[in-house]
Amino acid sequence: MAQQLGLLAAVFVSLAVHVALHCPIQPLAPPPARPPAAARFPPNNLLQNLEKLGEGMLSAPEDVYVDDAGGEVFTATRDGWVRRMQANGSWERWGLVGGTGLLGVAPSADGAMLVCDADKCKSVTATANSLLFADAAIEASDGTVYFSDASTRFSFDNWFLDFFEYRFTGRLLKYDPRTGEASVVLDGLGFANGVALPPDEAFVVVCETMRCLRVWLKGEKAGEAEIFVDNLPGNPDNIRLGSDGHFWIALLQVRSPWLDLISRWSLTRRVIASFPALVERTKATLKGAVVAQVSLNGEIVRVLGDSEGKVINMVTSVTEFNGDLFLGSLATNFIGKLSLAKVAQDQEDAVSS
């Protein structure tokens, strides 16, 4: 018995030493509570009827942009290329950026494409300090570029650790083309993700862990930040303005019964984070895909999902064009395309049956 106790003590000491030396996170508080929106918007599988574009040719297309003029589809993939699907459905390598950390894509007024490279954007200006995790960007009509820095603690390859730590180090920044300098618009964000502008550009929206905020750019509230939409059934990622004036938001399902259990205590999070294999197993428990349509007033209009991730999992972006949704994901080798007219028909059929 004494020998067994001694062995057990040695195991605990070894574990404590390993965690003390190798734990990459410093959790300060418990994670945010699961939003009650799950009850308002029960799971559905309306995303399962999507069409798979470029299947097998695209490596984890995280974001999608569709050109209004020609309907061409652009995305950045893990091989360092920006790929383009032409109107006839054929795919081509459009532009080589290089690296494996290409994320957000957005058009620029000069005909070029803004591409967020999470691996290479290490410095902007002294004002903005260092940029570790460029995630999404949008260009305003005056040439100002608003972009997010998801975390000042972890890089793209370790994005899950930022969720696990919950220290809120993300930022919204802007780049002024007239001065060539970048500055911080808003900091203290929990994994700053998508960035979008409404048609009148009166404010800029930035999404974080459980909600999206807006910073007013015009009017009496200029410079003030407030909640744009919260109580979402997932963790907001990219956000994009649709042709009907509503925003579409991709919602990561970064919750699971196992993750909720181990996240209650800082010690369990520290132990899991100290072993890369356990981190990967924890990430593997995250299943499902959800997108939400939100009005300009921040009201949730509707929610579409693939509750178990059977067809598409971990949707990171959603773009609406000409009545279709285009879905990006870091967990697929295709872009999902879904007809909103077909969604409406499926919903009608479900009610009448």
C-alpha positions as CSV (number, residue, x, y, z in Angstrom):
1,M,0.0,0.0,0.0
2,A,2.8,2.4,0.9
3,Q,4.5,1.6,-2.4
4,Q,1.3,2.3,-4.3
5,L,0.8,5.6,-2.5
6,G,4.5,6.5,-3.2
7,L,4.0,5.7,-6.9
8,L,0.8,7.8,-7.0
9,A,2.6,10.7,-5.3
10,A,5.4,10.5,-7.9
11,V,2.9,10.6,-10.7
12,F,1.2,13.7,-9.3
13,V,4.5,15.4,-8.7
14,S,5.6,14.6,-12.3
15,L,2.3,15.9,-13.6
16,A,2.6,19.1,-11.6
17,V,6.2,19.7,-12.8
18,H,5.2,19.1,-16.4
19,V,2.3,21.5,-16.2
20,A,4.4,24.2,-14.4
21,L,7.0,24.0,-17.2
22,H,4.9,23.4,-20.3
23,C,1.5,25.0,-19.8
24,P,1.1,27.7,-22.5
25,I,-2.0,29.3,-21.0
26,Q,-2.7,31.5,-18.0
27,P,-6.5,31.3,-17.4
28,L,-7.7,34.1,-15.1
29,A,-11.5,33.5,-15.1
30,P,-14.1,30.9,-16.1
31,P,-15.4,30.9,-19.7
32,P,-18.6,32.8,-20.5
33,A,-21.8,31.0,-19.7
34,R,-23.5,29.3,-22.6
35,P,-26.0,31.8,-24.1
36,P,-29.7,31.0,-23.7
37,A,-30.1,31.6,-27.4
38,A,-29.8,27.8,-27.8
39,A,-33.4,27.6,-26.5
40,R,-34.7,30.3,-28.8
41,F,-33.1,28.7,-31.9
42,P,-33.2,24.9,-31.6
43,P,-30.8,22.9,-33.8
44,N,-31.7,22.3,-37.4
45,N,-30.0,20.7,-40.4
46,L,-30.9,23.2,-43.1
47,L,-27.2,23.5,-44.1
48,Q,-27.1,19.8,-45.0
49,N,-28.6,20.5,-48.4
50,L,-25.7,22.6,-49.7
51,E,-23.7,22.0,-52.9
52,K,-20.0,21.4,-52.6
53,L,-17.9,23.7,-54.8
54,G,-14.3,22.8,-55.6
55,E,-14.4,19.7,-53.5
56,G,-11.0,18.2,-53.2
57,M,-9.2,21.2,-54.7
58,L,-9.5,23.6,-51.8
59,S,-7.5,23.2,-48.5
60,A,-9.5,24.7,-45.6
61,P,-11.0,27.7,-47.3
62,E,-11.5,29.9,-44.2
63,D,-13.2,32.9,-45.9
64,V,-15.1,33.5,-49.1
65,Y,-15.7,36.7,-51.1
66,V,-18.0,36.8,-54.2
67,D,-17.4,39.6,-56.7
68,D,-20.7,41.6,-57.3
69,A,-19.9,42.3,-60.9
70,G,-19.1,38.9,-62.3
71,G,-20.1,36.5,-59.6
72,E,-16.6,35.1,-59.3
73,V,-15.8,33.4,-56.0
74,F,-12.5,34.0,-54.2
75,T,-11.0,32.2,-51.2
76,A,-7.6,31.7,-49.6
77,T,-6.3,28.2,-48.8
78,R,-3.6,26.5,-46.7
79,D,-1.2,26.2,-49.7
80,G,-0.7,30.0,-49.8
81,W,-2.9,30.6,-52.9
82,V,-5.9,32.9,-53.4
83,R,-8.2,30.8,-55.6
84,R,-10.9,32.0,-57.9
85,M,-13.9,30.2,-59.3
86,Q,-15.0,31.8,-62.5
87,A,-18.6,32.3,-63.5
88,N,-18.5,29.0,-65.6
89,G,-17.6,27.0,-62.4
90,S,-13.9,26.4,-63.2
91,W,-11.3,27.0,-60.6
92,E,-7.9,28.7,-61.0
93,R,-4.9,29.8,-58.9
94,W,-5.5,33.6,-58.9
95,G,-2.7,34.9,-56.7
96,L,0.2,33.5,-54.7
97,V,0.7,35.0,-51.2
98,G,2.5,32.1,-49.7
99,G,2.3,30.5,-46.2
100,T,-0.4,28.5,-44.4
101,G,-2.0,31.2,-42.5
102,L,-4.2,33.0,-45.1
103,L,-7.6,33.9,-43.6
104,G,-9.9,36.8,-44.4
105,V,-10.3,38.0,-48.0
106,A,-11.9,41.2,-49.1
107,P,-11.9,43.5,-52.1
108,S,-10.0,46.8,-52.4
109,A,-11.0,49.8,-54.4
110,D,-7.9,49.6,-56.6
111,G,-8.9,46.1,-57.9
112,A,-6.6,44.2,-55.6
113,M,-7.6,41.8,-52.9
114,L,-7.0,42.3,-49.1
115,V,-5.8,39.1,-47.6
116,C,-5.1,38.6,-43.9
117,D,-2.0,36.5,-43.4
118,A,-2.0,35.4,-39.8
119,D,1.6,34.2,-40.0
120,K,3.4,37.1,-41.7
121,C,1.7,40.2,-40.3
122,K,4.1,40.7,-37.4
123,S,4.4,44.5,-37.3
124,V,2.2,47.4,-38.5
125,T,3.4,50.6,-36.8
126,A,4.6,51.7,-33.4
127,T,1.1,52.9,-32.7
128,A,-0.5,49.6,-33.2
129,N,2.4,47.7,-31.6
130,S,2.8,44.1,-32.9
131,L,0.2,42.3,-35.0
132,L,0.2,38.6,-34.2
133,F,-3.0,37.2,-35.6
134,A,-4.5,39.2,-38.5
135,D,-7.9,37.6,-39.0
136,A,-10.4,39.7,-41.1
137,A,-10.4,43.1,-42.9
138,I,-12.8,45.5,-44.7
139,E,-12.1,48.6,-46.7
140,A,-14.3,51.7,-46.2
141,S,-15.1,54.0,-49.1
142,D,-12.5,56.5,-48.0
143,G,-9.8,53.9,-48.2
144,T,-9.5,53.2,-44.5
145,V,-9.0,49.5,-43.7
146,Y,-10.5,48.1,-40.5
147,F,-9.1,44.8,-39.4
148,S,-9.0,42.4,-36.5
149,D,-6.1,41.0,-34.5
150,A,-7.6,37.9,-32.9
151,S,-5.1,37.5,-30.1
152,T,-1.9,39.1,-28.9
153,R,-1.1,35.9,-27.0
154,F,-1.5,33.1,-29.5
155,S,-0.9,32.6,-33.2
156,F,-3.1,31.0,-35.8
157,D,-1.8,27.5,-35.3
158,N,-2.7,27.8,-31.6
159,W,-6.1,29.6,-32.0
160,F,-7.9,27.1,-29.7
161,L,-5.7,28.0,-26.8
162,D,-7.0,31.6,-26.8
163,F,-10.5,30.2,-26.4
164,F,-9.3,28.0,-23.7
165,E,-7.6,30.8,-21.8
166,Y,-10.3,33.5,-22.1
167,R,-8.0,36.5,-21.4
168,F,-9.5,38.8,-24.0
169,T,-6.4,40.2,-25.8
170,G,-7.9,40.7,-29.3
171,R,-8.1,44.1,-31.0
172,L,-9.8,46.1,-33.7
173,L,-7.4,48.3,-35.7
174,K,-7.6,50.6,-38.6
175,Y,-5.1,51.5,-41.3
176,D,-5.1,55.1,-42.7
177,P,-3.8,55.1,-46.3
178,R,-3.1,58.9,-46.1
179,T,-0.6,58.6,-43.3
180,G,0.4,55.0,-43.8
181,E,-0.1,54.2,-40.1
182,A,-2.3,51.8,-38.2
183,S,-3.9,52.5,-34.8
184,V,-6.0,50.6,-32.3
185,V,-9.8,51.3,-32.4
186,L,-10.8,48.9,-29.7
187,D,-8.9,46.4,-27.5
188,G,-9.7,43.9,-24.8
189,L,-11.7,41.7,-27.2
190,G,-12.2,38.0,-26.7
191,F,-10.7,36.5,-29.9
192,A,-11.5,39.4,-32.3
193,N,-12.8,37.9,-35.6
194,G,-15.0,39.3,-38.3
195,V,-15.2,42.9,-39.3
196,A,-18.0,44.6,-41.4
197,L,-19.5,47.9,-42.3
198,P,-23.2,48.8,-43.0
199,P,-24.1,50.5,-46.3
200,D,-23.9,54.0,-44.8
201,E,-20.6,53.2,-42.9
202,A,-22.0,54.9,-39.8
203,F,-20.3,52.2,-37.7
204,V,-18.0,49.3,-37.9
205,V,-18.8,45.9,-36.5
206,V,-16.3,43.5,-34.9
207,C,-17.1,40.1,-33.6
208,E,-15.6,38.4,-30.6
209,T,-16.1,35.4,-28.3
210,M,-19.8,35.4,-27.6
211,R,-21.1,38.7,-29.3
212,C,-20.4,41.4,-31.9
213,L,-19.7,45.0,-31.0
214,R,-20.1,48.1,-33.0
215,V,-18.0,51.3,-32.9
216,W,-19.7,54.4,-34.2
217,L,-17.8,56.2,-36.9
218,K,-20.3,59.1,-37.5
219,G,-22.8,61.2,-35.6
220,E,-23.1,62.1,-31.9
221,K,-21.8,58.7,-30.8
222,A,-18.7,58.7,-32.9
223,G,-15.9,56.8,-31.2
224,E,-18.3,55.0,-28.8
225,A,-18.5,51.2,-28.6
226,E,-21.6,49.2,-27.7
227,I,-23.0,45.7,-28.1
228,F,-24.4,45.2,-31.6
229,V,-25.7,41.6,-31.1
230,D,-25.2,39.1,-28.3
231,N,-27.0,36.0,-27.1
232,L,-25.9,34.2,-30.3
233,P,-26.1,30.4,-30.5
234,G,-22.4,30.0,-31.1
235,N,-19.1,31.9,-31.2
236,P,-19.0,34.6,-33.9
237,D,-16.4,34.3,-36.6
238,N,-16.6,36.2,-39.9
239,I,-19.4,38.6,-40.6
240,R,-20.4,40.0,-44.0
241,L,-23.1,42.4,-45.3
242,G,-25.6,40.7,-47.5
243,S,-27.3,42.2,-50.6
244,D,-30.6,42.6,-48.7
245,G,-29.0,44.8,-46.1
246,H,-28.7,42.2,-43.4
247,F,-25.5,40.8,-42.0
248,W,-24.6,37.1,-42.1
249,I,-22.4,35.8,-39.3
250,A,-20.7,32.4,-39.1
251,L,-20.9,30.9,-35.6
252,L,-18.3,28.5,-34.5
253,Q,-19.5,25.7,-32.2
254,V,-16.6,26.0,-29.7
255,R,-18.6,24.2,-27.0
256,S,-19.2,20.6,-26.1
257,P,-20.3,18.7,-22.9
258,W,-16.7,17.7,-22.4
259,L,-15.3,21.2,-23.0
260,D,-17.9,22.7,-20.7
261,L,-16.9,20.3,-18.0
262,I,-13.2,20.8,-18.1
263,S,-13.5,24.5,-18.6
264,R,-15.1,25.0,-15.2
265,W,-11.7,25.0,-13.4
266,S,-8.5,26.7,-14.3
267,L,-6.5,23.7,-13.2
268,T,-8.2,21.3,-15.6
269,R,-7.7,23.8,-18.4
270,R,-4.0,24.1,-17.5
271,V,-3.5,20.3,-17.5
272,I,-5.2,19.8,-20.9
273,A,-3.3,22.7,-22.5
274,S,0.0,21.2,-21.3
275,F,-0.5,18.1,-23.6
276,P,-0.9,18.8,-27.3
277,A,-2.5,15.4,-27.8
278,L,-5.2,16.2,-25.2
279,V,-5.8,19.6,-26.9
280,E,-6.4,17.9,-30.2
281,R,-8.8,15.4,-28.7
282,T,-10.7,18.2,-27.0
283,K,-11.0,20.1,-30.4
284,A,-12.2,16.9,-32.0
285,T,-15.3,16.9,-29.7
286,L,-16.5,20.2,-31.3
287,K,-19.1,19.3,-33.9
288,G,-21.7,21.3,-35.8
289,A,-22.1,24.3,-38.1
290,V,-24.3,27.4,-37.6
291,V,-24.8,30.7,-39.5
292,A,-27.1,33.5,-38.4
293,Q,-28.7,36.4,-40.3
294,V,-28.8,39.6,-38.3
295,S,-30.5,42.9,-39.1
296,L,-28.8,46.3,-39.2
297,N,-30.4,46.9,-35.7
298,G,-28.7,43.8,-34.3
299,E,-31.8,41.6,-34.3
300,I,-31.3,37.9,-35.0
301,V,-33.5,37.1,-38.1
302,R,-32.9,33.4,-38.6
303,V,-30.4,30.7,-37.9
304,L,-29.4,27.8,-40.2
305,G,-27.3,24.8,-39.1
306,D,-25.9,21.4,-39.5
307,S,-26.3,20.3,-35.9
308,E,-23.9,17.4,-36.0
309,G,-21.6,18.6,-38.7
310,K,-22.5,15.7,-41.0
311,V,-22.1,17.7,-44.3
312,I,-20.2,20.8,-43.2
313,N,-18.4,21.4,-39.9
314,M,-17.0,24.5,-38.2
315,V,-18.2,27.1,-40.6
316,T,-15.9,30.1,-40.4
317,S,-17.5,32.5,-42.9
318,V,-20.8,33.0,-44.8
319,T,-21.3,35.3,-47.8
320,E,-24.6,35.9,-49.4
321,F,-24.8,36.6,-53.1
322,N,-27.7,36.6,-55.5
323,G,-29.9,34.5,-53.2
324,D,-27.2,32.0,-52.4
325,L,-25.0,31.5,-49.3
326,F,-21.3,30.6,-49.8
327,L,-19.7,28.9,-46.7
328,G,-16.1,28.7,-45.8
329,S,-14.6,26.4,-43.2
330,L,-11.2,25.4,-41.9
331,A,-12.5,21.8,-41.6
332,T,-13.4,21.1,-45.2
333,N,-11.9,20.8,-48.7
334,F,-14.7,22.6,-50.4
335,I,-16.9,25.8,-50.3
336,G,-20.5,25.2,-49.4
337,K,-23.2,26.8,-51.6
338,L,-26.8,26.9,-50.4
339,S,-29.9,28.3,-52.1
340,L,-31.9,30.5,-49.7
341,A,-35.0,29.8,-51.9
342,K,-34.5,26.0,-51.3
343,V,-34.1,26.7,-47.6
344,A,-37.5,28.5,-47.6
345,Q,-39.1,25.6,-49.5
346,D,-37.6,23.0,-47.1
347,Q,-39.0,25.0,-44.2
348,E,-42.5,25.1,-45.9
349,D,-42.4,21.4,-46.6
350,A,-41.5,20.7,-43.0
351,V,-44.4,22.7,-41.7
352,S,-46.9,21.1,-44.1
353,S,-45.8,17.6,-43.5
